């Protein structure tokens, strides 16, 4: 992957968590993203799906802070995020053990009726929680909906997350997971 594409993807990923623009992310920022998802989908954090999301985000924070927080201040700067994400999850093999469980918990939360499919409205709610511009959601959905059936399989959504966070193919549909980069 080109260095510029990697930078744009990591900048976008960082901004999903650093919603207040403080230039650093903390555990509460990541859990805040989880809370936005739960509220958006009307899911209790104590339900099976809600608890799975909260627990996976908590484990994600534990792994990220252990790998990325080099100065031990319980926050991850943009510089630490870029360097650590590149080493551990783009060039390294940490996606499956760290990100995949959280991506699956998010995708399953989006699948409101549990049929293994995420519909356009559910996808819109997902991207709203991540701060994607309303006008970009339809384009993102269309690029991910390979078979044009108006739904995304939960597994396709998880794969799109892998392509976004760890993939190196500049043409991968997953690069559009959160809209244009």
C-alpha positions in Angstrom: 0.0 0.0 0.0 1.3 3.5 -0.7 2.4 5.5 2.2 -0.2 8.2 1.3 -3.1 5.7 1.2 -2.0 4.2 4.6 -1.8 7.7 6.1 -5.3 8.7 4.9 -6.8 5.4 6.2 -5.1 5.8 9.6 -6.0 9.4 9.9 -9.6 8.4 9.3 -9.4 5.6 11.8 -7.9 7.9 14.4 -10.6 10.5 13.9 -13.3 7.9 14.5 -12.1 7.6 18.0 -10.7 11.1 18.7 -14.1 12.7 18.1 -13.2 15.7 20.3 -10.1 16.5 18.2 -7.8 16.4 21.2 -5.0 14.7 19.2 -4.9 11.7 21.5 -7.3 8.8 22.2 -8.0 7.2 25.5 -10.0 4.2 26.7 -13.1 6.4 27.2 -12.9 7.6 23.6 -13.0 4.1 22.3 -15.8 3.1 24.7 -17.6 6.3 23.6 -17.6 4.9 20.0 -19.1 1.7 21.4 -21.8 3.7 23.3 -22.7 5.7 20.1 -23.2 2.3 18.3 -25.3 0.9 21.1 -27.5 4.0 21.3 -27.8 4.2 17.5 -29.0 0.6 17.4 -31.1 0.8 20.5 -29.1 -2.0 22.2 -28.6 -2.3 25.9 -24.9 -2.7 26.9 -26.2 -5.6 29.1 -27.8 -7.5 26.3 -25.9 -10.4 24.7 -25.0 -8.3 21.6 -24.4 -5.2 23.6 -22.1 -6.9 26.1 -20.2 -8.6 23.3 -19.6 -5.2 21.7 -18.5 -3.6 25.0 -16.2 -6.5 25.9 -14.6 -6.6 22.5 -14.0 -2.8 22.6 -12.5 -3.1 26.0 -10.2 -5.9 24.8 -9.4 -3.8 21.8 -8.3 -0.9 24.0 -6.2 -3.2 26.2 -4.4 -4.5 23.1 -4.0 -1.1 21.5 -2.7 0.6 24.6 -0.2 -2.2 25.2 1.1 -2.1 21.7 0.7 1.6 20.8 1.1 3.7 24.0 4.8 3.9 24.0 5.1 6.7 26.6 2.8 4.9 29.1 0.5 8.0 29.6 -2.7 5.9 29.1 -3.4 7.7 25.8 -2.4 7.2 22.2 -1.2 10.1 20.2 -1.7 10.3 16.5 2.0 9.6 16.0 1.9 6.5 18.3 -1.3 5.4 16.5 0.3 5.6 13.0 3.5 3.9 14.0 1.9 1.2 16.1 -0.9 0.4 13.7 1.5 0.1 10.9 3.9 -2.2 12.7 1.3 -4.4 14.5 -1.7 -4.5 12.2 -0.7 -3.5 8.7 2.8 -5.0 8.4 2.2 -7.4 11.3 -0.4 -10.0 11.8 -2.4 -8.6 14.7 -5.6 -7.9 12.9 -7.2 -11.4 13.5 -6.5 -11.5 17.2 -7.2 -7.8 18.0 -9.5 -6.2 15.4 -11.5 -9.1 14.0 -13.5 -9.8 17.2 -14.4 -6.1 17.5 -15.3 -5.9 13.8 -17.5 -9.0 14.2 -19.2 -7.6 17.3 -20.0 -4.4 15.4 -21.2 -6.2 12.3 -23.4 -8.5 14.4 -24.8 -5.5 16.2 -25.8 -4.0 12.8 -27.6 -7.2 11.9 -30.8 -6.3 13.8 -32.8 -9.3 12.9 -29.9 -11.8 13.2 -30.2 -13.1 9.6 -26.5 -12.6 8.9 -27.3 -9.6 6.6 -26.8 -5.8 7.2 -29.3 -3.6 5.3 -28.7 -0.1 4.0 -30.4 1.5 6.9 -28.4 -0.4 9.4 -25.2 0.4 7.5 -26.2 4.1 7.6 -26.6 3.9 11.4 -23.1 2.2 11.6 -21.5 4.9 9.6 -23.3 7.7 11.5 -21.7 6.4 14.7 -18.3 6.5 13.1 -18.9 10.1 11.9 -19.1 9.4 8.1 -20.8 12.2 6.2 -24.4 11.4 5.3 -23.8 12.0 1.6 -21.0 9.4 1.5 -22.9 6.5 3.0 -24.7 5.3 -0.1 -21.5 5.3 -2.2 -19.8 3.3 0.5 -22.6 0.8 0.7 -22.7 0.4 -3.1 -19.0 -0.3 -3.3 -19.3 -3.0 -0.6 -22.4 -4.6 -1.9 -20.7 -6.8 -4.5 -23.7 -8.9 -5.5 -26.0 -5.8 -5.6 -28.7 -7.5 -3.4 -29.1 -4.5 -1.2 -27.5 -6.2 1.8 -24.0 -6.9 3.2 -23.3 -10.2 4.8 -21.9 -9.9 8.3 -18.8 -11.7 7.0 -18.4 -9.3 4.1 -18.5 -6.4 6.6 -15.8 -8.0 8.7 -13.7 -8.6 5.6 -14.2 -4.9 4.6 -12.9 -3.9 8.1 -9.8 -6.1 7.5 -9.3 -4.5 4.1 -9.6 -1.1 5.6 -7.4 -1.5 8.6 -4.8 -4.1 7.4 -5.2 -4.4 3.6 -2.6 -3.2 1.1 -4.7 -3.3 -2.1 -5.5 0.3 -3.1 -8.5 -1.0 -5.2 -10.1 -3.1 -2.3 -13.7 -2.3 -1.7 -13.0 -2.2 2.0 -11.1 1.0 1.6 -14.6 2.5 1.2 -15.9 1.1 4.5 -16.2 4.5 6.0 -16.7 6.5 2.8 -14.0 8.1 0.6 -10.5 8.3 2.0 
